[in-house]
Amino acid sequence: MLGAKLFKCVTIVTLLTLSQVGHARQLVWTGCGIAKLGFMEELAAAYKAKSGVELVLRGGGATKGIRDVAEGQSDLGGSCRMPLVFKDGDGYYQVHSAEAAVAMIPVGWDVLTPIVHPRNPWVSDVSREQLRAILTGQITHWFQLNPVAPPDRRIHLYVRAGGISGVGLTLRQQLFNDPDQVFSADAQRLASSGKIEEAVEGDVDAFAVSGVSSSRHRTVRMLNLDGQAPTMQNLSSGKYALYRILFLTAPADYKRDAQVKAFVDFALSAAGQKVIRDSGTLPYQYGLNLLRTGASDSYLQSLDVLEQSGLYLPNG
């Protein structure tokens, strides 16, 4: 009888141990499609080859990349925007409560680029002023960008629904210096950057803004901005001045979880940053000068609030 009980106890312990090991061999990442396509697939593959630990990559957008981690629904996440900030009753800026328990770890940079259908014959370059006018509905026809275009040919503008998406919020901050900027009422509003990129692929009159990290995987044409091509080289040199930080998100106390900490350490290591660079995304350490040369006051203010909150962790 004692032997049977002992065998049962050993069996239960063995099953628990196997369950714990199985759980430890897999991490769940949720986040924006731009980070997923831009570097996370390559980073996850490299980490699995190094450690044997698999990352399950789930999309859903930047907001889920922050809030799913805050709520404990994901081990890690990815965001192409900073947490939301607001001014409290005393006039101090605070991080939104739904996003205030997440470590924001910068791992890369992304160019925000205007995109059109590859067969669009009317435009190859826009200025920042023209881009503002398109997004706010002041420019509505292609002839306003190119006088040889037919006068009745309308621009089909696509933007993200809502105002807190990764592209939408950062575009408002960096291009308009106003996170509450209203876009054209005539724009078609879609649920994700992926949906917008797909729409541009199928509409010769389409115009949108997305991230290079994902757009380069699509059949779209990326436009020059103020004469500068949306390349990693122009971004790192400061010539291309419309960009955002790409974050790895983790629980604020993530260092207490050995598995999560190990992946963060890998992402920030020379090997991890090389994977990010080889995937076509500018690693964070290569673009530190950007915050001094082209960031808007609105963007820097959000970063300052994040840093003061102790959630901005450039060194993990």
Secondary structure, DSSP 8 states (H G I E B T S, - for coil): -HHHHHHHHHHHHHHHHHHHHHHHTEEEEEE-HHHIIIIIHHHHHHHHHHH--EEEEE-S-HHHHHHHHHTTS-SEEEESS---EEE-TTS-EEE-GGGTTEEEEEEEEEEEEEEE-TT--S-SEE-HHHHHHHHTTS--BGGGT-TTS-TT-B-EEEEESSS-SHHHHHHHHHHHS-TT----TTSEEES-HHHHHHHHHT-TTEEEEEEHHHHTTSS-EE-EETTB---HHHHHTT-S--EEEEEEEEETTGGGSHHHHHHHHHHHSHHHHHHHHHTT-EEGGGGTTHHHHT--HHHHHHHHHHHHTT-B-TT-
